[in-house]
Amino acid sequence: MLVTKHFEWCMGHRVLNHKSKCKNVHGHHYQADITLKGDLNSREGDSSEGMVIDFGDIKEVFNKHIYEVLDHGFMVWEKDFVLKDFFLKNSDQKYIEVPFTPTAENIAMWIFNKLEPKFIDIFGTNLKLESVKIWETPLSMVIYQKNV
């Protein structure tokens, strides 16, 4: 069974070496679908009986480890010295330094790697993170699945 929860946040970035306008400072209204795979919880009387995982539990994990980190922040590649310098001089501005150029593909993989260990199979449902789907714009989306 696959279970998916949808999320949205706003974040800025730039793709430093890009051939077109994406090399400029800009932002997006990102959307993400977090998909987990597992079996139905058959523990009689359990709060999550008949579920793979409660949607509220997915939301709690995502908000704590992703939303609160990224929303209204600016993702900066550690090699983007101009932006790093700006944010170091303006400590009241929220930024997330990452070891990769912040493309949708890399952001999806980063989110997957952050979330994967957070979804622990506590009910014996063989729970695992299946994929992270990121929309950078309403018409442009990537999907990251580990080991596919």
Secondary structure, 3 states (H helix, E strand, C coil): CEEEEEEEEEEEECCCCCCCHHHCCEEEEEEEEEEEECCCCCCCCCCCCCCCCCHHHHHHHHHHHHHHHHCCEEEEECCCHHHHHHHHHCCCCCEEEECCCCCHHHHHHHHHHHHHHHCCCCCCCCCEEEEEEEEEECCEEEEECCCC
